[in-house]
Amino acid sequence: MSSEAKIVPLWLDGQEVTTKHTLAVFSPITTQICHEAAAASIEDVEAAIQSCQKAFPTWSRTKPSIRRDIILQAAILFDGRKEELWSILREETGVDRRFFEVTFAGAIDMCKDVAGRISSLQGRAPAVEAEGSSAIVLREPYGVVVGIAPWNAPLVLGLRACLQPLACGNTVVLKGSELSPKTFWAIASILHDAGLPPGCLNTIYHKPGPDAILVTNYLISSPCVRKLSFTGSTAVGSAIASLAGKCLKPIVLELGGKARAIICEDADIEKAAQDCALGAFLNSGQICMSTELVLVHKSISSKFSSAFREATDRLFAQNDETTYLATELAVERNKNLVKDAVAKGAQILHGSSDASAATKTSMRPVTLGAVSKDMQIYATESFGPLVSFVEFETEQEAIDYANDTEYGLTAAVFTSDLQRGMRLAKTIQSGAVHINGMTPHDESALPHGGVKHSGWGRFNAEEGLSEWVQSKTITWKD
C-alpha cells in the first residue's frame, strides 16, 4: 500500500489484506471522507488471532538482541517517514503541528527506551529453605495479547499498545480506532519494514456501532488471548474490564481523567498560566491528561486569570483560536457543558462556545470561572477545549478539591516552595503529580497510569515492560 491509497488494508500474517466491507473515514478538518479502510469481520479477527498464535512459539524464543535491533531499526524508519505520518495524522485527527511534534518525538523515544530495556528482563535464583534444593524464577511472555488504542494520539498510543508486549516476546493483535485506521496501518508497516516477522503483529479496525461490540467481545473471549490493554474512556474501559474479568483475563487500563492544577499564592504566575493554557488546549483538549480544572488561590485569582488569557491568546495567535475535535458530537457535548455551567452561575472568562467556527467539528477554546460542584463540568471530563477555574483559600481546601473526583490520572502543583509542592503531591490521589509543570506529561522513562476510575496497571519504563511477562517458579533437588 502506498500512503496515497484510498482503502487502508489490515495487516494479517505479514500481508496487507482488504476485506469485503469497508468503513468511511472522515477528516475533522474538511468533514469530508478522506479515505476508506478495510472493515474486519469475525472471520478476519479469528485469522489475526490464529496468525499470532502460530507466530508466538518462534517469536517468544527470539533472542533479546534480535528484538532490540528490530525496534531500533523501527526508530530509524519512523524518523524517515515523519512527513508521511504528519500528513496521515493531520488528515485523520485534525492534530496541529505542535502536538504532532510532541507525539512523534515520543514514539521514537519509546522505541529507543524499550529497545534498551529488553535485556533487563531477567529472572532470578532465590535461596530456598530445604537443604540440597534450588530454584529459579523465570519471566515469560503471556502469548497472544490484544492492544486497543484510541484515536486522539494514535501514533504514540498505538505504538505503545504493541511495542512493549512485542519487546517481551508476546505477539499482538492491535485494534485501532475506526477514526484513524491509516495511522495504525503505518505503525504496523514500519515495524514490518524493520524486520518484525509475519504474524507477530496483526491489525484490526471495524465499522462503528454493533461491529465494535462484536469484535471487541470476540477478542476478549478468545481462549488464545491471554492479556489485554485498553486506552480510552472510563465507560468503555469498565465494559471491557467486566468481560475480561468474566473470562479471567488480566488487563492494563488507562482511562479518563479530570486533571487538576493547583496554583498556590507563591507560584510563578506567568509560568503557571502558560503551562495551564497549553495543558488545557493542546490537541484541542483531547488528551486524557488535559488540564480540566484549575484551582487558584483567591489572593492571586485576578492576576492569574489575566495571565491565563494572555497565554491563551499567544497560544492561538497563529490559527485564530480554531481547534478541531474528532466529531460533531464532541463539539455539541462541550457546548452543552458550557450552557449548563452558565445557566447555574458560571462566568465565561475567555472565548465563547457560540462563536462562529470553521466547521461543525471545530470549536474555540473556552475558559469558565466561578465553577461550582452542582455544574456538570465540575465532574465531567470534557475532552475538548474547555477549562474551568475554582478559587481556594487554604491548602486543605485545595487538597479537598483536587481529590474530589472519580478520576486520578495526572495533576499539577505550582509553587515556588519545593517542599510545599512535595507535601501537596503526596496528598493528591493521582498516578502522577507534576510540580511546576503541565498535567499532560508522558515519557518513556516514567511509568504511566492512573488510580481510581482512571485505570490500573502501568505503561512505560520497567513497570510497563513487567506488565507483559509473568513469573514461573522451577524447583529441583541438587
Buried (B, 14 or more C-beta within 10 A) or exposed (E): BEBEBEEBBBBBBBEBBBBEBBBEBBBBBEBEEBBBBBBBBBEBBBBBBBBBBBBBEEBBEEEBEEBBBBBBBBBEBBBEBBEBBBBBBBBBBBBBEEBBEBBBBBBBBBBBBBBBBBEEBEBEEEEEEEEEEBBEBEBBBBBBBBBBBBBBBBBBBBBBBBBBBBBBBBBBBBBBBBBBBBBBBBBBBBBBEBBBBBBBBBBBBBBEEEBBEBBBBBBBEBEBBBBBBBBBBBEBBEBBBEBBEEBEBBBBBBBBBBBBBBBBBBBBBBBBBBBBBBBBBBBBBBBBBBBBBBBBBEEBBEEBBEBBBBBBEEBBEEEEBBBBBBBBEBBBBBBBBBBBBBEBEBEBBBBEBEEEBBBBBBBBBBBBBBBEEEBBBBBBBBBBBBBBBBBBEEBEBBBEBBBBBEBBBBBBBBBEEEEBBEBBBEBBBBBBBBBBBBBBBBEBEBBBBBBBBBBBBBBBBEBBBBBBBBEEEEEEEE
